[in-house]
């Protein structure tokens, strides 16, 4: 059944190969050096990478690179073949659980290598025996796709996990770390980082809407059947205002969250987007 489902659509085969290439290249590029130099701790931790010669790279940049990568990996699947993306998420989570078990138990021949690779990415939130941040990232992107269903209230609901984790969280961390000066009250996070996250989430969502509408028009003009693609998204002024308000609330929550937010923030963003649609229907 799995193979029949995979090969039932040529785009799904190309998408699978595209994912494999991205994962392999990223893993090779960011694999730790055999004699890795580790500097600092927590957010200031730096690790030297095998194929990136020079000074050790800040760990936060490497971690957020994988967040950013989710945008390029998952948006095409959500937009053009959503059912396949849902199944792929489930398979990927199962694979990550298996890899984590092999790493934790150090099962030969790959257990030690996987442990060395994964340990180079950990920060203060992965201090236990089990490394869960990467799993939370994938689950955070997946649940908003699974929960959106076939008839979503808001056109960006399936993308809420990718938008807030892949773009918002990444931009907030990088900008806040290198350019942030003004901190939020009782928080380590900065106003500059939150503002950058808000701008990036809003612009990325706008780009997804534009791309979806262009694709919809292209398929219609050439009579190409694509049942996975959403209907034409007619965003009015109130839709943009509600989307902006939803993004503001979510980015503010991200600024004051101290634990691993890869699960909480996507749920919240999706819920606020859905409520904004209900609010619009009540108003109009």
N, C-alpha and C positions, 0 to 999 in steps of 0.2 A: 504493500500500500504506500509506504513512504517513498519508494523509488518512483512509483507511478505518479504520485502527487508532485514530486520534484520535477520529473521530466514532462509533465503535462503542459508546461509553459516554458518556452525557450528563454524568456526573460528571467525566470526563476533559476535556471541553470547558470546563466551569465551572472546573476546576482550572487549566487553561492560562490562562484569562482572569484568574483570581485571581493567578497568578504575574506576568503582564504588568503588572497594576495595581500590585502591590507593588514591582516593579523600577522602573517609571516614576516612581512617587511617591517612592521612596527616592532615586533618581538626581537628581530635581529638588530634593528637600529638602536634599540634602547636596552639591550641585554647588558648586564653589568660586566665590567672588565674582570678578568681572572684574578687580578690583584687589585680589586676595587679599593679606591681611596674614599673613605667616608668622613665627611666633615660636618660638625654640628649635630643638633638634635631637633626633633619636632619639625616645625615649619621651615627651620633654617638648615635642615639636613641636606647634604649634597653628596652625590654618588657619581663616580666616574663611569662612563659607558664605553663599551668596547669599540664601537664604530664611530663614536663622536669624540675625537681626540681633543685634548686641551684640558681646561679646568673642569672639575666635577660639576655636574648640572644640578641645580636646585631640585629637590625631590618634588616640590609642589608643581613645578613646570611639567615634569614627566607625568605625574598623576593626572594633571588637568589635560594633558595631551590626549590621554585615553578618553576623558570625558568629551573632549572636542571631537574625537574620532567617531563617537556615536552618531553625531549629526550626519556625517558622510556615509556611514554604514546603514543607518536605519531609516532615514527619510525616504530614499527611493523605494524601499520595501513597503513602508506604510502607505505611501502614495499610490503605487502601481500594483501591488499584490499583497494586500493587507492580510488575507487569510494565510498565505505562505509565511509572512513575517511573524504572525502569531505562533505558528508551529515552530518556526526557526528559533524564536525566543525560548520556547519550552525545551527544545533540544540543546540549545546553548547553555541554559541554566543547569540541565542535567549533566552536561559535559564538564562544566566548571565545578560542580559538586564532586564529580569523580576525580578531577585533577587535584582538588583541594584535599581529598582523602589520600591520594597517592603522595602528595607533598607532606601532609601531616605525618603519615606513617613511614615516610621516606622509603617507599617500596622501590626496589631496584627494577630496571636500570635507570629510571628517570626521576625517581623521588628526590634525590639530593640536588640534581640540576634544577628541578622545578622550585625547590625550596630556596636555593641561592638566588634564582631569578625573582621570585615573589618577595623575598625578604628585602630586596633592594628598594622596594616601593613603599614599605610600611611606614606609618607615622604613629603618633601617640594614640590614635583611635584603633590601632591594630596591635595593641600590646599583649593580647591573649595568645593562646596557642593556635587559634584558628584565625586565618586572614579572611575577612568578610567584605572589605570595602568594594572590591571588584565585583563580587556577587550582588551586593546591594545596588551598585550602579546599573547592572544589567536588569535586575528585577525592577528597579525604579523606572527604567525605560519601557519595560515589558508590560507592567500592570496597567498603565494608562492606555495601551493598545488593546489589551484584553478586555478592560472594563468599558471601553468606548462602544463595543458591540457593532452591529451593522448599521444601526440608525442612531448616530451620535447627535446630541443636542447642539454641540458647538463644533464647527469644522476643524478647529485646532486641538480638540480634546485628545485625539490619539497621539498628537505630537507633544503634549504637555511635558512628558517625562524627558524627551530628547531636548526640548527647548530649554527647560530650566536646569537640567543637569549637564547637557552637552555644551550649551552656550552660556547660560546665565551664571552657573556656578563656576565655570572655568574662567570666564572673563572677570568675575568678581574677585576670585583668588589672585589672579595674576596682577590686575590693576591695583588691588588693595595691598598686595605685598610690596610692589615696586614703586607705586605712586601715591599710596594712601597716606594721608596726613591727619585727617580729622576722624576720630573714632566715635562710633555710636556709644551712648551711655551704657556702662556695664557690659561692654562687648569688646572683643579683640578685633572685630571687623570694622571696616572704614566706610564712611559715607561715599568716598570716591569709588570704591569697589562696588557698592550697591547701585550707585548711579550708572556705572558702566554695565552692570548686569541688566538693569532695567532697559537701557538703550539697546543692548544686544538682543535681548529676548523679544522686544517689540519689533525691531528691524528684521530679525530672523523669521518671526511669525508672519510678518508682512511679505517677506520673500517667498515663504512656503505657499501663501495664498496666491501670490502672483504666478508662481510656477505651476500650481495646481490648475489655475484657470487657463493658463497658456496650453497646458497639456490637454485639458478638457476640450478646448477649441480645436487643437490639432487633431485629436482623435475623431471629433465630430466632422471636421472638414474632409478627412480622408476615409471616413466610415470605418474606422478601426474600433473593434469592440474591446472595451476594457471595463468590465463590471466592477473592478476594485476601485476605480477612480471615483472620487466624490463628485456630486453635481457641481455645477458652476457656483462659485461662492460670491454672492452679491453682498459685500460688506458696505453698510451704510454708515453715516457719521456716528450714530449711536453705538454701532458695533465696534468701531475703532475706539471710542471713548471707554466702553465697557472692557474691551481687551486691554487697554492701557491701565485701567483701574485694577483689573485682575493681576496684571503683571506687577504693579506697584505693591499690592498686598503680598504677593508671593515673594518678591525680592526683599521686602521688609522682614518677612518671617525667616527667610534664609539668613539675614543679617544677625538675627538674635538667636539662632539655633546653635547650640554648643555641641550636640552629639552628632553622630553620623546622620546627615540629612538626606541621603540618597533615596530613602523610602518615604519620608514624611512629605518633603517638598513637592514631588510629582503628584501625590494624592491630593494635596491641598490645592495646587494649581488647577488640576482637572475639576475639582469640586467647585472652585470659584468660577471657572469658565462656564460650567453647567448652570450655576446659580445666576450668572450674568445673563444667560439666554432666557431663563425663566423670568428674570426681572424685566427684560426687554418686552417679553410677551405680555406681562402685566401692564407695563406702561403704555404699550400700543394696542 
